[in-house]
């Protein structure tokens, strides 16, 4: 900042304003290209990727939400103060089978209850209203059963017809354990994606004025954290590979255990598919080894 200010003979505050406005212009110009709203064809491509790579039928993405820690903006009071006693913004996102963010909702204040974050987000409201242009339900291969296209999440999210979560409890039947394992396996890439995002871009406290916070969240990444190539051609690992991501915390429960009969029927249909037509050789071995954990 100081070197730019000196090079162009302008004040530091002016330099700061120019950088912020330039980043916003770049973001607003590239967002429709890099993070465009998916249409039906894109959803179908995502579902195909999940089926091929993770053997999960009709999956449109894995969703999760995280508290991204920040330093409280001036005069913000308790707006960003969360239940853990820290200050945060909330990042809600959907990840495809290739570790790419498909939908991102940034900016909910940390004081909001986790239970209402998904419900009040643009993504959650669009899913509820049916405005995401999702593909129509299709028959499960080898059966006459219809299965809707859906998203997957952990136990923090509500069970809905287009949103699957694991079966709760410990003493579960083998069929339910298989369902939970297959869902958890497909969700593992979402955990990895958030971990990399936290390490590469969100590893430190966000420190900025309120109007700058969302921009910093998307763009902040110091050089030492990135992999770099030495003059002799070797790749040197960046700090993101070893430093623990302390600036990003998971959300707590986002919905109740109340769900519709239709949602439960969808989950049962998937469960039966994983145990019959969609069964794999390795799932029984995994359950036998880890089912009681």
The 8 nearest C-alpha neighbors of each residue, nearest first, counted from 0:
[[1, 3, 2, 4, 11, 14, 15, 5],
 [0, 2, 4, 3, 5, 11, 6, 14],
 [1, 3, 5, 4, 0, 6, 7, 11],
 [4, 2, 6, 0, 5, 1, 7, 14],
 [3, 5, 1, 9, 2, 11, 7, 6],
 [4, 6, 8, 2, 3, 7, 1, 9],
 [7, 5, 3, 4, 8, 2, 9, 1],
 [6, 8, 9, 5, 4, 3, 2, 10],
 [9, 7, 5, 6, 4, 10, 3, 11],
 [8, 10, 4, 7, 13, 11, 5, 14],
 [9, 11, 13, 12, 4, 14, 8, 5],
 [10, 12, 14, 13, 4, 15, 9, 1],
 [11, 13, 15, 14, 10, 16, 9, 17],
 [14, 12, 16, 10, 11, 15, 17, 9],
 [15, 13, 11, 17, 12, 16, 4, 18],
 [14, 16, 12, 18, 13, 17, 11, 19],
 [15, 17, 13, 19, 14, 18, 20, 12],
 [18, 16, 14, 20, 19, 15, 21, 13],
 [19, 17, 21, 15, 16, 20, 22, 14],
 [18, 20, 16, 22, 21, 17, 15, 23],
 [19, 21, 23, 17, 22, 18, 16, 24],
 [22, 20, 24, 18, 23, 19, 17, 25],
 [23, 21, 25, 19, 24, 20, 26, 18],
 [22, 24, 26, 20, 21, 25, 27, 19],
 [25, 23, 21, 27, 22, 26, 28, 20],
 [26, 24, 22, 28, 23, 27, 29, 21],
 [25, 27, 23, 29, 24, 28, 30, 22],
 [26, 28, 24, 30, 25, 29, 23, 31],
 [29, 27, 25, 26, 30, 24, 31, 32],
 [28, 30, 32, 26, 31, 27, 33, 25],
 [29, 31, 34, 33, 32, 27, 26, 28],
 [32, 30, 35, 29, 34, 33, 28, 27],
 [33, 31, 29, 30, 35, 34, 28, 36],
 [32, 34, 30, 29, 31, 35, 101, 28],
 [35, 33, 30, 31, 32, 101, 36, 102],
 [34, 36, 31, 32, 33, 37, 30, 101],
 [35, 37, 38, 34, 102, 31, 101, 131],
 [38, 36, 41, 35, 42, 39, 101, 40],
 [37, 39, 41, 40, 132, 42, 36, 133],
 [38, 40, 42, 41, 132, 134, 133, 43],
 [41, 39, 43, 42, 38, 44, 37, 134],
 [40, 42, 44, 38, 43, 39, 37, 45],
 [41, 43, 45, 39, 40, 44, 59, 46],
 [42, 44, 46, 40, 41, 45, 47, 39],
 [45, 43, 41, 47, 42, 46, 48, 40],
 [46, 44, 48, 42, 43, 47, 59, 95],
 [47, 45, 58, 43, 59, 49, 57, 48],
 [46, 48, 50, 44, 45, 49, 51, 43],
 [49, 47, 45, 51, 46, 50, 96, 52],
 [48, 50, 53, 46, 96, 52, 47, 51],
 [49, 51, 54, 55, 47, 56, 48, 53],
 [52, 50, 48, 49, 54, 53, 47, 55],
 [51, 53, 49, 50, 48, 54, 96, 55],
 [52, 54, 49, 55, 50, 185, 51, 184],
 [55, 53, 50, 51, 52, 49, 56, 277],
 [56, 54, 50, 53, 49, 58, 57, 185],
 [55, 57, 50, 58, 54, 49, 46, 269],
 [58, 56, 148, 46, 149, 59, 55, 147],
 [59, 57, 46, 149, 56, 150, 60, 148],
 [60, 58, 46, 150, 149, 45, 42, 57],
 [61, 59, 95, 150, 94, 58, 93, 62],
 [60, 62, 151, 94, 93, 150, 152, 186],
 [63, 61, 93, 152, 92, 151, 94, 60],
 [64, 62, 92, 91, 152, 93, 65, 61],
 [63, 65, 91, 90, 250, 249, 92, 89],
 [66, 64, 249, 90, 248, 250, 89, 247],
 [65, 67, 89, 248, 247, 87, 88, 249],
 [68, 66, 247, 87, 88, 246, 89, 65],
 [69, 67, 87, 246, 204, 86, 247, 66],
 [70, 68, 205, 204, 87, 86, 206, 71],
 [69, 71, 206, 205, 86, 204, 72, 68],
 [70, 72, 86, 69, 73, 79, 75, 206],
 [73, 71, 209, 208, 75, 70, 74, 207],
 [74, 72, 75, 71, 208, 209, 76, 207],
 [75, 73, 76, 72, 71, 77, 209, 78],
 [76, 74, 73, 72, 78, 77, 71, 79],
 [75, 77, 74, 78, 79, 73, 71, 80],
 [76, 78, 80, 79, 75, 110, 81, 86],
 [79, 77, 110, 80, 76, 75, 108, 109],
 [78, 80, 109, 86, 108, 110, 87, 77],
 [81, 79, 86, 77, 110, 109, 85, 78],
 [82, 80, 110, 109, 83, 84, 85, 86],
 [81, 83, 84, 80, 110, 85, 109, 112],
 [84, 82, 81, 85, 80, 86, 248, 109],
 [83, 85, 82, 81, 80, 86, 87, 110],
 [86, 84, 83, 80, 81, 87, 68, 82],
 [87, 85, 80, 79, 69, 68, 81, 71],
 [88, 86, 68, 109, 69, 67, 79, 66],
 [87, 89, 108, 109, 67, 106, 66, 107],
 [88, 90, 66, 107, 65, 106, 67, 105],
 [89, 91, 105, 65, 64, 104, 66, 92],
 [92, 90, 64, 104, 103, 63, 105, 89],
 [93, 91, 103, 102, 62, 63, 104, 64],
 [92, 94, 62, 102, 61, 101, 60, 100],
 [95, 93, 100, 61, 60, 99, 101, 189],
 [96, 94, 60, 97, 99, 98, 45, 101],
 [95, 97, 49, 48, 98, 45, 94, 60],
 [96, 98, 99, 95, 48, 94, 188, 49],
 [99, 97, 192, 96, 95, 94, 188, 100],
 [100, 98, 94, 97, 95, 101, 96, 192],
 [99, 101, 94, 93, 102, 95, 92, 98],
 [102, 100, 93, 94, 99, 95, 34, 103],
 [103, 101, 93, 92, 100, 104, 34, 36],
 [104, 102, 92, 91, 105, 93, 101, 100],
 [103, 105, 91, 90, 92, 102, 106, 120],
 [106, 104, 90, 89, 107, 103, 91, 213],
 [105, 107, 88, 89, 108, 213, 90, 104],
 [108, 106, 89, 88, 105, 109, 111, 116],
 [109, 107, 79, 88, 110, 111, 106, 78],
 [108, 110, 79, 87, 81, 88, 80, 111],
 [109, 111, 81, 80, 79, 78, 108, 112],
 [112, 110, 109, 108, 113, 116, 115, 107],
 [111, 113, 114, 115, 110, 116, 109, 81],
 [114, 112, 116, 253, 115, 251, 250, 111],
 [253, 113, 115, 112, 254, 252, 116, 117],
 [114, 116, 118, 113, 112, 117, 119, 253],
 [115, 117, 113, 119, 118, 114, 120, 112],
 [118, 116, 120, 123, 119, 115, 253, 114],
 [117, 119, 123, 115, 116, 120, 124, 114],
 [120, 118, 116, 117, 115, 124, 123, 121],
 [121, 119, 123, 117, 122, 118, 116, 124],
 [120, 122, 124, 123, 125, 119, 104, 117],
 [121, 123, 125, 120, 124, 126, 104, 117],
 [124, 122, 118, 120, 126, 117, 125, 121],
 [123, 125, 127, 121, 126, 122, 128, 120],
 [126, 124, 130, 128, 122, 127, 123, 129],
 [125, 127, 129, 123, 124, 128, 122, 131],
 [126, 128, 124, 125, 129, 123, 130, 118],
 [129, 127, 125, 126, 130, 124, 131, 123],
 [128, 130, 126, 127, 131, 125, 132, 133],
 [129, 131, 125, 132, 128, 126, 133, 127],
 [130, 132, 133, 129, 125, 126, 38, 37],
 [133, 131, 130, 39, 38, 134, 129, 37],
 [132, 134, 131, 39, 135, 42, 148, 38],
 [135, 133, 39, 148, 136, 132, 43, 42],
 [134, 136, 137, 133, 147, 148, 146, 132],
 [137, 135, 147, 146, 145, 148, 134, 138],
 [138, 136, 145, 146, 135, 139, 147, 148],
 [139, 137, 145, 144, 143, 146, 140, 142],
 [138, 140, 142, 144, 145, 141, 146, 137],
 [141, 139, 142, 138, 276, 143, 144, 277],
 [140, 142, 139, 276, 143, 138, 144, 277],
 [143, 141, 144, 139, 140, 138, 145, 276],
 [142, 144, 138, 145, 139, 141, 140, 137],
 [145, 143, 138, 142, 139, 146, 268, 137],
 [146, 144, 138, 137, 136, 139, 143, 147],
 [145, 147, 136, 137, 138, 139, 144, 148],
 [148, 146, 136, 149, 137, 135, 161, 145],
 [149, 147, 57, 58, 136, 161, 134, 59],
 [148, 150, 161, 58, 162, 59, 147, 57],
 [151, 149, 162, 60, 59, 58, 61, 161],
 [150, 152, 163, 61, 162, 164, 62, 60],
 [153, 151, 164, 62, 61, 156, 163, 63],
 [152, 154, 164, 155, 156, 165, 151, 63],
 [153, 155, 156, 164, 165, 152, 252, 157],
 [156, 154, 252, 253, 153, 251, 254, 157],
 [155, 157, 253, 254, 154, 153, 152, 252],
 [158, 156, 254, 255, 159, 253, 155, 256],
 [157, 159, 163, 162, 164, 258, 262, 156],
 [160, 158, 162, 262, 161, 157, 163, 258],
 [159, 161, 262, 162, 261, 265, 158, 163],
 [162, 160, 149, 159, 150, 148, 163, 147],
 [163, 161, 150, 159, 149, 151, 160, 158],
 [164, 162, 151, 158, 152, 150, 159, 266],
 [163, 165, 152, 153, 154, 158, 151, 166],
 [166, 164, 179, 154, 167, 153, 163, 182],
 [165, 167, 179, 175, 168, 164, 178, 176],
 [168, 166, 165, 169, 154, 171, 164, 179],
 [167, 169, 170, 171, 166, 165, 175, 176],
 [168, 170, 171, 167, 291, 292, 166, 176],
 [171, 169, 168, 172, 291, 176, 167, 173],
 [172, 170, 169, 175, 176, 173, 168, 174],
 [171, 173, 175, 174, 176, 170, 177, 169],
 [172, 174, 176, 175, 177, 171, 286, 290],
 [175, 173, 177, 172, 176, 178, 274, 270],
 [176, 174, 178, 172, 177, 173, 171, 179],
 [175, 177, 173, 179, 178, 174, 180, 171],
 [178, 176, 180, 174, 175, 179, 181, 173],
 [177, 179, 175, 270, 181, 176, 180, 182],
 [180, 178, 176, 165, 182, 177, 181, 183],
 [179, 181, 183, 177, 178, 182, 184, 176],
 [180, 182, 184, 178, 183, 179, 177, 185],
 [183, 181, 179, 185, 184, 180, 178, 186],
 [184, 182, 186, 180, 185, 181, 179, 187],
 [183, 185, 181, 187, 186, 182, 180, 53],
 [186, 184, 182, 183, 187, 53, 181, 188],
 [187, 185, 183, 189, 184, 188, 61, 182],
 [188, 186, 190, 184, 189, 185, 183, 191],
 [187, 189, 191, 190, 186, 192, 98, 185],
 [190, 188, 192, 186, 191, 187, 94, 61],
 [189, 191, 187, 193, 188, 192, 194, 186],
 [190, 192, 188, 194, 189, 193, 195, 187],
 [193, 191, 189, 195, 194, 190, 98, 188],
 [192, 194, 196, 190, 195, 191, 197, 189],
 [195, 193, 191, 197, 192, 196, 198, 190],
 [194, 196, 198, 192, 197, 193, 199, 191],
 [197, 195, 193, 199, 194, 200, 198, 192],
 [196, 198, 201, 194, 202, 195, 200, 199],
 [199, 197, 239, 202, 195, 244, 196, 200],
 [198, 200, 196, 239, 197, 195, 220, 201],
 [201, 199, 220, 196, 219, 197, 198, 202],
 [200, 202, 197, 203, 198, 199, 196, 216],
 [201, 203, 198, 197, 246, 244, 200, 199],
 [204, 202, 201, 246, 205, 245, 68, 69],
 [203, 205, 69, 68, 246, 206, 70, 202],
 [206, 204, 69, 70, 203, 207, 68, 216],
 [207, 205, 70, 69, 204, 208, 212, 71],
 [208, 206, 212, 211, 209, 205, 72, 70],
 [207, 209, 72, 211, 210, 212, 73, 206],
 [208, 210, 72, 212, 211, 207, 73, 75],
 [209, 211, 208, 212, 213, 207, 214, 72],
 [212, 210, 208, 209, 214, 213, 207, 215],
 [211, 213, 215, 209, 214, 207, 210, 216],
 [212, 214, 216, 215, 211, 106, 217, 105],
 [215, 213, 217, 216, 212, 211, 218, 23],
 [216, 214, 219, 218, 212, 217, 213, 211],
 [215, 217, 213, 214, 218, 219, 212, 201],
 [218, 216, 214, 215, 219, 213, 200, 201],
 [217, 219, 215, 216, 214, 220, 200, 22],
 [220, 218, 215, 200, 216, 217, 221, 201],
 [219, 221, 200, 199, 218, 222, 224, 201],
 [222, 220, 223, 224, 219, 225, 200, 199],
 [221, 223, 224, 225, 220, 237, 226, 227],
 [224, 222, 225, 221, 237, 238, 226, 227],
 [223, 225, 238, 237, 239, 222, 221, 199],
 [224, 226, 237, 223, 222, 227, 238, 239],
 [227, 225, 237, 236, 235, 234, 224, 228],
 [228, 226, 235, 234, 225, 229, 236, 237],
 [227, 229, 234, 233, 232, 235, 230, 226],
 [228, 230, 233, 232, 231, 234, 227, 235],
 [231, 229, 232, 228, 233, 234, 227, 235],
 [232, 230, 229, 233, 228, 234, 235, 227],
 [233, 231, 229, 230, 228, 234, 235, 227],
 [234, 232, 229, 228, 231, 235, 230, 227],
 [233, 235, 228, 227, 229, 236, 232, 226],
 [236, 234, 227, 226, 228, 233, 237, 229],
 [237, 235, 226, 234, 238, 240, 227, 225],
 [236, 238, 226, 225, 224, 239, 223, 240],
 [237, 239, 224, 240, 241, 242, 223, 236],
 [238, 240, 198, 224, 237, 199, 242, 241],
 [241, 239, 238, 237, 242, 236, 198, 224],
 [240, 242, 239, 238, 243, 237, 198, 236],
 [243, 241, 239, 238, 240, 244, 198, 202],
 [242, 244, 245, 241, 198, 239, 202, 240],
 [243, 245, 198, 202, 246, 197, 242, 247],
 [246, 244, 247, 243, 202, 203, 248, 197],
 [245, 247, 68, 202, 67, 203, 244, 204],
 [246, 248, 67, 66, 245, 68, 65, 197],
 [249, 247, 66, 65, 67, 250, 246, 245],
 [248, 250, 65, 66, 64, 251, 247, 63],
 [251, 249, 65, 64, 113, 66, 252, 248],
 [250, 252, 155, 113, 253, 249, 114, 154],
 [251, 155, 253, 114, 254, 156, 113, 250],
 [114, 254, 252, 156, 155, 113, 115, 251],
 [255, 253, 157, 156, 114, 252, 155, 256],
 [254, 256, 257, 157, 253, 252, 258, 114],
 [255, 257, 258, 254, 157, 158, 167, 156],
 [258, 256, 255, 259, 158, 157, 254, 159],
 [259, 257, 158, 256, 262, 159, 260, 263],
 [258, 260, 262, 261, 263, 159, 257, 160],
 [259, 261, 263, 262, 264, 258, 265, 160],
 [260, 262, 264, 259, 263, 160, 265, 159],
 [263, 261, 160, 159, 265, 259, 264, 260],
 [262, 264, 266, 260, 265, 261, 267, 259],
 [263, 265, 267, 261, 262, 266, 268, 260],
 [266, 264, 268, 262, 263, 267, 160, 261],
 [265, 267, 263, 269, 264, 268, 270, 262],
 [266, 268, 270, 264, 269, 265, 263, 271],
 [269, 267, 265, 271, 270, 266, 264, 272],
 [270, 268, 272, 266, 267, 271, 273, 265],
 [269, 271, 267, 178, 273, 268, 272, 266],
 [270, 272, 274, 268, 269, 273, 275, 267],
 [271, 273, 269, 275, 277, 276, 274, 270],
 [274, 272, 277, 278, 270, 271, 275, 269],
 [273, 275, 278, 271, 272, 270, 277, 174],
 [274, 276, 272, 278, 277, 273, 271, 270],
 [277, 275, 272, 278, 273, 274, 141, 140],
 [276, 278, 273, 272, 275, 274, 279, 54],
 [277, 279, 273, 274, 275, 276, 280, 272],
 [280, 278, 281, 282, 277, 283, 273, 274],
 [279, 281, 282, 283, 278, 284, 285, 277],
 [280, 282, 284, 279, 283, 285, 278, 286],
 [281, 283, 285, 284, 279, 280, 286, 177],
 [284, 282, 286, 285, 281, 287, 280, 177],
 [283, 285, 287, 281, 282, 286, 288, 280],
 [284, 286, 282, 288, 283, 287, 289, 281],
 [287, 285, 290, 283, 289, 288, 284, 282],
 [288, 286, 284, 285, 290, 289, 283, 291],
 [287, 289, 285, 286, 290, 284, 291, 283],
 [290, 288, 286, 292, 291, 285, 287, 284],
 [291, 289, 286, 292, 287, 288, 176, 285],
 [290, 292, 289, 288, 286, 169, 170, 287],
 [291, 289, 290, 169, 288, 286, 170, 287]]
